[in-house]
Amino acid sequence: MAPPWVNLDVTPTLGRPEAVARAIADTTTMRDRVRQASEQLAAVQATVDELERDDVQAAAIHARAGEALGAPPAALKKAREQLELAKREDAARQLALQLAEHDLADAMTESAGAWLTSLDDAAAQARTRGAETLAKLEHALADLSAATSAAAWVRAGVNDARWDRRAPTTMSGSVAPSSRHVTANSAPLDRATLLGYCAELVAEPVPVVAIIEPVATDTT
């Protein structure tokens, strides 16, 4: 049985249908049991390997002395029996995991419609919150710019008693100074431009429309 294309570590958690959540929990349990069975198999295999090396070394001593090799020790026989049981358990756990993964894949397929509806709702709510946040940010930046510009005008008037000039535009709330390092003309991006880019982050995606050129026909 070929394993399905599922990966518990990359499956999104947001909006999971109940059937998918149950299948993931079951598959996670099976995966943990497979790990435990594999670790147990490796430990038993190491014990058998060690006992076999000791047995061969002992047999070699008898052979060198011209004696009968003797039967393998009881501990080795018992370890080999445990190894076969460990192999059986590991194979059974591996198969159980594959079955659980198949059930998970089926649950994902069957629940895809409801899952997509939930995710689309979550995306719509996030877009709404994002747009509302951007509107608040835009107002806050405008207030910040107005306040700092007025403050600069007052300070200048205090210094030189000139109260007839226009209020200057300050950087606060107006531009992002460090953005000049990434622009072609080394000019910082202004508030409107930056907010325009931010608005794209929460905007509805623009559907891609395929344009098919008409097939040229030879009328001659």
Secondary structure, DSSP 8 states (H G I E B T S, - for coil): ----S--GGGS--TT--HHHHHHHHHHHHHHHHHHHHHHHHHHHHHHHHHHHHHHHHHHHHHHHTT-------HHHHHHHHHHHHHHHHHHHHHHHHHHHHHHHHHHHHHHHHHHHHHHHHHHHHHHHHHHHHHHHHHHHHHHHHHHHHHHHHHHHHHHH---SS-----STTTEEGGGGGTSTT---EEHHHHHHHHHHHHS-----------------
